[in-house]
Amino acid sequence: MQDYLPFAFILLGLAFAPLGVPKARALRWPRWRVNAALLICALGFDALLGPAQETLIGPWRSWTASQLQTHNLGALPLALNIIFSVFLLDLIAYSLHRLEHRQWWLWGMHRVHHADPALDFSTHFRVHPFTVVWHNLVTALLGMAMGVRWEGLLTYSVLMHLVQLWAHTPPRLSLATERRVAWLLVTPRVHQRHHHPERREHDSNYGHLFTLWDRAFGSFNAQAISPQNRGAPAHELGLRDTPAAQINQLGQLLRSAFRHW
């Protein structure tokens, strides 16, 4: 069933499209083309490496099932397993995302996502193929060790992608309402701060689903949802050190991830 999840996420993205379409048509279509191309590359690359990943994951799955099943979330009833799995998987996603901003060789791939000069539903799919592969692999290995069941993975995947599709759309809730929602979930204003061009600003708000981890580990930037920010103009998006010629060129974006290696 999980093989069909990427296509479900594409359909979700199309459903969210009216919520996040930039007003400038000249800016919209070049971005959509390259973001869609990156998504296709990521799905294709992940499928191509599927057998190799299964060769690595298969023995690990068997070992964790036999050795750790009674000492991790696998020992819990299904409902509790799903609940704890959602929080655990989001903590893993938060940790990997924060690591991408700390390690230059991971930032080279992740900066492809940050280079988008605007935000809408398609930005969620603007991810370097290697990022998808290593995220999926590490999450699978850690999740199996912790006893995450496929039902928990499926539940988290649906919730996380829904929230991230929404978080990449322009803010439409009132500031007061979004402040309340942001106590639990990542919201558009919270995530927009993560796409600020200045490093001191985008090195914050790493959460995928919950803001809990940013608040707990001191990386939450509340400036965008503070009452003092009411009526403030929207800040710039993207990365200033990315040449304009690379922003919406697929080949340039794929190669730029390795230019500092």
C-alpha positions in Angstrom: 0.0 0.0 0.0 2.9 2.4 0.8 4.0 2.2 -2.9 0.9 4.2 -3.8 1.5 6.9 -1.1 3.6 9.2 -3.3 0.8 9.4 -5.8 -1.7 10.1 -3.1 0.5 13.0 -2.0 0.5 14.4 -5.5 -3.2 14.3 -5.6 -3.3 16.1 -2.2 -0.9 18.7 -3.6 -3.3 19.3 -6.6 -6.1 19.7 -4.1 -4.2 22.3 -2.2 -3.2 24.1 -5.4 -5.9 26.8 -5.2 -4.7 27.8 -1.7 -1.2 28.5 -2.7 -0.9 29.9 -6.2 1.4 32.9 -6.5 -0.4 35.9 -8.0 2.4 36.5 -10.6 1.9 34.1 -13.5 5.5 34.7 -14.8 6.8 33.4 -11.4 4.4 30.5 -11.2 5.0 28.4 -14.2 8.8 28.1 -14.2 8.6 27.1 -10.5 5.9 24.6 -11.1 7.8 23.0 -13.9 11.0 22.5 -12.0 9.2 21.5 -8.8 7.2 18.8 -10.6 10.4 17.6 -12.4 12.2 17.3 -9.0 9.3 15.3 -7.7 9.4 12.9 -10.7 13.1 12.5 -10.3 12.8 11.8 -6.6 10.1 9.2 -7.1 12.0 7.6 -9.9 15.3 7.5 -8.1 13.6 6.1 -4.9 11.9 3.4 -7.0 15.2 2.6 -8.8 17.0 2.1 -5.5 14.1 0.2 -3.9 15.7 -3.3 -4.3 19.0 -2.1 -2.9 17.3 -0.5 0.0 15.2 -3.6 0.7 18.5 -5.7 0.7 19.8 -3.5 3.5 16.5 -3.1 5.4 15.3 -6.7 5.2 17.8 -8.2 7.6 17.4 -5.2 9.9 13.6 -5.7 9.9 14.0 -9.4 10.8 16.5 -8.7 13.6 14.5 -5.9 15.2 11.4 -8.0 15.0 13.0 -10.9 16.8 15.2 -9.1 19.3 13.5 -5.8 20.1 9.8 -6.5 19.7 9.1 -6.9 23.4 11.2 -3.9 24.3 9.9 -1.1 22.1 6.6 0.3 20.7 5.8 -3.1 19.1 4.7 -4.4 22.5 2.0 -1.7 22.7 -1.6 -2.1 21.5 -2.2 -0.9 18.0 -3.9 2.4 19.0 -1.1 3.4 21.4 1.5 2.2 18.9 0.1 4.6 16.3 -0.1 7.6 18.7 3.5 7.1 20.0 4.7 6.4 16.4 3.4 9.7 15.1 5.3 11.7 17.8 8.5 9.5 17.4 8.5 9.8 13.6 8.1 13.6 13.9 11.0 13.8 16.3 13.1 11.8 13.8 12.0 14.2 11.0 12.8 17.2 13.1 16.3 15.8 14.0 17.2 15.0 10.4 16.0 18.4 9.2 18.0 20.2 11.8 21.0 18.1 10.9 20.6 19.2 7.2 21.1 22.8 8.4 24.2 21.9 10.4 26.2 19.6 8.0 27.4 21.3 4.8 27.2 18.1 2.7 23.5 17.7 3.7 22.8 21.4 3.3 24.0 21.2 -0.3 21.1 19.0 -1.1 18.6 20.7 1.2 19.3 24.1 -0.2 17.4 23.0 -3.4 14.2 23.3 -1.3 15.2 26.6 0.2 16.1 28.1 -3.2 12.5 28.5 -4.2 11.8 32.2 -4.5 8.1 31.8 -3.6 6.0 29.4 -1.5 3.0 27.4 -2.6 1.9 23.8 -2.5 4.6 22.8 -5.1 7.4 23.9 -2.8 6.6 20.9 -0.6 7.7 18.7 -3.5 10.9 20.7 -4.3 13.3 18.2 -2.8 16.6 16.8 -4.1 16.2 13.1 -5.0 19.1 12.1 -2.7 17.4 13.8 0.2 14.3 11.6 -0.3 16.5 8.5 -0.4 18.5 9.1 2.7 15.5 10.5 4.7 13.5 7.3 3.9 16.4 5.0 4.7 17.3 6.5 8.1 13.6 6.9 9.1 12.9 3.2 8.2 15.9 1.9 10.1 15.2 4.0 13.2 11.4 3.4 13.0 11.9 -0.4 12.9 14.3 -0.3 15.8 11.7 1.6 17.8 8.8 -0.8 16.9 6.9 1.6 14.6 4.2 -0.4 12.7 3.1 0.3 9.2 -0.2 1.7 10.4 1.8 4.3 12.5 4.0 5.2 9.5 0.9 5.6 7.2 -0.9 7.7 9.8 2.2 10.0 10.3 2.8 10.2 6.5 -0.7 11.4 5.8 -0.8 13.9 8.7 2.7 15.3 8.0 2.1 15.8 4.3 -1.2 17.4 4.8 0.3 19.9 7.3 3.3 20.6 5.1 1.2 21.2 2.1 -0.8 23.7 4.1 2.3 25.2 5.7 3.7 26.0 2.3 0.6 28.0 1.3 0.1 31.8 1.9 -1.3 32.5 5.4 -5.1 32.9 5.4 -5.9 32.5 9.1 -6.0 35.5 11.3 -2.9 36.1 13.3 -4.7 35.4 16.6 -6.1 32.1 15.2 -2.7 31.0 13.8 -1.0 31.7 17.1 -3.4 29.2 18.8 -3.0 26.6 16.1 0.8 27.0 16.2 1.0 25.8 19.8 0.5 22.3 18.3 1.0 22.3 14.5 3.3 23.9 12.0 1.5 26.8 10.3 2.1 28.9 7.2 3.5 31.9 9.1 5.7 29.7 11.3 7.1 27.8 8.3 7.6 31.0 6.2 10.1 32.1 8.8 12.1 28.9 8.0 12.3 30.0 4.3 13.8 33.4 5.2 16.9 34.1 3.1 19.0 35.0 6.2 20.6 32.0 7.9 20.0 33.3 11.4 16.3 33.2 10.5 16.0 30.0 8.5 18.0 28.0 11.0 14.8 27.7 13.1 11.3 26.2 12.9 12.4 22.8 11.7 9.2 21.0 12.7 7.3 19.0 10.1 4.1 18.3 11.9 4.3 19.6 15.5 6.0 22.7 16.8 6.6 20.7 20.0 10.2 19.8 19.2 11.2 23.4 18.2 9.8 24.6 21.5 11.5 21.9 23.5 14.9 22.2 21.9 15.1 26.0 21.6 14.8 26.4 17.8 11.3 27.9 17.7 11.1 31.4 16.2 7.8 33.0 17.1 8.5 36.4 15.5 6.2 35.7 12.5 3.2 35.0 14.8 3.9 37.6 17.5 1.3 40.4 18.0 4.0 43.0 17.2 4.2 41.5 13.7 0.6 42.3 12.9 0.4 44.2 9.6 4.1 43.8 8.9 5.0 43.2 5.2 6.0 39.7 4.1 9.7 39.0 4.2 11.8 37.9 1.3 11.9 34.2 0.4 14.6 32.0 -1.1 18.4 32.1 -0.9 20.3 35.2 -2.0 23.5 33.2 -2.9 21.7 31.1 -5.5 22.2 32.6 -9.0 19.0 33.5 -10.8 19.9 31.2 -13.6 19.9 28.2 -11.3 16.7 28.8 -9.4 14.4 27.1 -11.9 16.8 25.0 -13.9 16.5 21.3 -13.1 20.1 20.3 -14.1 21.6 23.2 -12.3 19.7 22.4 -9.1 20.7 18.8 -9.2 24.3 19.6 -9.7 24.4 22.5 -7.3 23.9 20.1 -4.4 27.5 18.9 -4.9 29.3 22.0 -5.8 31.0 22.3 -2.4 32.0 18.6 -2.2 
